[in-house]
């Protein structure tokens, strides 16, 4: 009789408990490991399953890392210790195009591309070609950095998120209210940002299947400059009020009135 798959709700509970990374080092990707071998317990119990990176999983399987050590780490996972961050450094194949929601952007090879420039802050930047590099920031409810990608290295604060999964070529991050904050897939040289959600310089910014959104906020008081630099703007559009749009071949820019408070901008993230 074949071994049944671990139920998805059990997997999610295990990921949440372990902090979405290896319980020993915090790295991704991870594999599910039964502390008491499945062959012996014949069950997928939440209390008996942990996340291990491939290296530590191999060490456990080979018997060089004892199960009693795994039990100790399960009681206090690396990423549930407040000062620690999750870590993943992918080995990327050449990339030549980026898609944001339904907005395709072709980027010249070996040329840096900034998606957003808000009051001088750039939370999205790319360098495509044979050695692609990505930079991205997502901020949490407290205004502190919750997830960052710095030259392809992903770091995150586990306690902020409801779920984080890395499955094949897909990386998905779910935050408060079970809202997707980041959903990326990489296929055949194309990076597809299906979803992005964050507050940038007190401005709520959302990317989804309908395009790029700057949700309206109340009592706006100060002005903001917003720019998208691209060689291809045919399928690129922005929704939101109030504001104005000026489009050229290589620049799309927006003046916006951001919220006077981070809390108000944060709440606007959940209206779309």
C-alpha positions, -999 to +999 in steps of 0.1 A: +000+000+000+014+034-010+021+060+016-006+088+016+004+124+011+007+147+041-026+167+042-023+203+031-036+217+064-010+197+083+017+210+060+006+246+066+006+241+104+041+226+102+053+255+081+039+280+105+053+263+135+088+260+120+088+296+106+088+285+069+124+275+069+147+248+083+142+245+120+180+243+125+194+269+101+164+288+088+172+282+051+149+274+022+140+253+003+128+227+028+116+191+030+091+175+055+107+151+079+089+128+104+107+128+137+094+093+144+097+076+110+064+072+092+071+035+087+069+031+125+041+055+134+020+052+102+005+087+106+010+123+096+007+139+130+015+177+132+036+172+163+058+147+146+067+166+114+093+193+109+109+213+081+146+206+073+167+220+045+181+194+021+215+195+039+202+188+074+176+163+060+205+143+045+224+145+078+194+131+096+187+104+071+224+093+072+223+092+110+249+119+115+223+142+131+204+124+158+166+126+160+168+138+196+185+169+183+157+174+158+132+171+187+151+199+205+150+222+175+113+215+169+106+228+204+124+261+196+128+265+158+155+288+145+131+311+128+108+314+158+136+330+177+129+367+173+163+379+162+166+354+133+155+357+097+147+332+070+172+328+042+171+316+006+196+322-022+184+308-055+206+298-085+189+316-113+190+308-150+192+337-175+161+360-174+150+384-201+115+395-194+094+406-164+056+405-161+038+425-134+002+412-130-010+415-167+017+441-176+045+427-197+078+446-197+107+437-219+140+449-203+173+454-222+198+428-212+224+439-186+206+471-179+192+480-145+155+485-143+136+502-115+099+495-114+091+520-086+108+552-075+087+568-048+102+598-031+137+585-040+130+550-026+132+521-050+116+489-036+118+470-069+148+468-092+161+442-117+191+434-138+183+408-164+206+388-187+229+358-181+234+368-145+200+382-133+197+402-100+166+411-082+159+435-053+126+439-036+112+451-002+079+444+016+070+462+048+049+448+077+021+463+098+047+479+121+064+497+093+095+475+095+110+455+067+092+421+067+107+406+036+136+417+013+153+403-017+188+418-021+206+406-052+185+374-052+190+366-015+156+364+002+153+372+039+121+374+059+107+378+094+086+346+100+063+360+127+047+385+103+034+360+077+005+336+077+022+312+052+053+311+029+058+284+003+085+276-023+072+250-047+091+243-079+095+277-096+069+294-075+074+315-044+043+327-025+040+348+006+007+352+025+004+379+051-023+392+076-059+385+067-047+358+044-039+383+018-012+374-008+017+398-004+040+383-030+035+356-057+063+350-081+069+323-107+099+319-130+095+300-163+115+300-196+134+332-189+103+351-177+098+364-142+061+367-134+051+389-104+015+378-102+009+396-069+027+423-049+013+442-019+032+467+003+032+502+017+060+523+002+068+557+016+032+558+031+018+548-003-002+516-007+009+497-038-008+466-052+000+445-082-024+418-093-040+403-124-059+435-131-027+457-132-009+481-109-031+497-082-025+527-060-056+525-037-071+558-027-067+569+009-084+597+028-071+630+041-041+630+018-018+659+024+016+656+007+027+650-029+047+620-042+065+613-074+061+578-089+080+564-119+081+533-140+110+530-164+106+507-193+112+501-230+078+487-235+046+503-221+019+491-245+003+468-219+012+488-188-015+508-170-023+520-135-056+524-118-064+547-089-078+581-079-068+609-075-037+613-096-025+619-131-005+599-156+021+610-182+033+584-206+064+584-228+083+556-246+108+551-217+090+566-187+056+565-171+053+587-141+026+596-116+021+623-090+002+610-060-012+621-027-001+596-001-017+590+032-005+611+061-001+580+083+014+545+077-016+529+095-041+544+070-020+533+040-016+498+055-054+495+059-058+505+022-039+474+012-068+452+022-095+470+002-083+456-032 
